[in-house]
């Protein structure tokens, strides 16, 4: 179902919202099952890719439908127009971006990451998974978990990147520039450790959008795309770039 299909129809929108909630719960359940060793790696990745792609479609449709109503109210400067789409994408990131981080941490080592010991996950992997599962409901606890990972391993790329995304999401709709500054410092640290990480570069682009710097955001997204991201992340990057390359909507 697309935004056009929703068309401000309350029933259609309610159906999409119900599907959204199901998909986000399913992504959380996947992380828990994988962390508990109840799901094979191949099944985990296949299910996650499918849920991720559909969740992105549903959230985009809901966001576009919401934008129809907001345009009627009109009075929206450039930064306000970008707040809603980016906020929705941050929600997607909290649901699936951290999950991708956990998968990468458990499956391979990148600069600054800790190797898994034995057959079970490391403490860092467990904390990253827990932070991903609680970030939407309890962001303070998620930040504590990311900080705990970084206290043990100051070069953990995943913790720095996901911490940046969470801080950026918390800045949505409130006048707290310090949150965005801290998010930028966190993602800069992730990129300092691993400059070729497309997810960290994508998060930098989101942060630049929050700050109102469209050229910097576009440059970050283009670099993220050049760094060969996995399919779900590539789709999100391409969508942001398409919007940035389109002429800004005129304000009535």
Secondary structure, 3 states (H helix, E strand, C coil): CCHHHHCCCHHHHHHHHHHHHHHHHHHHHHHHHHHCCCCCHHHHHHHHHHHHHHHHHHHHHHHHHHHHHHHHHCCCCHHHHHHHHHHHHHHHHHHHHHHHHHHHHHHCCCCCCCCCCCCCCCHHHHHHHHHHHHCCCCHHHHHHHHHHHHHHCCCCHHHHHHHHHHHHHHCCCCCCHHHHHHHHHHHHHHHHHCCCCHHHHHHHHHHHHHCCCHHHHHHHHHHHHHCCCCHHHHHHHHHHHHHHHCCCCCCC
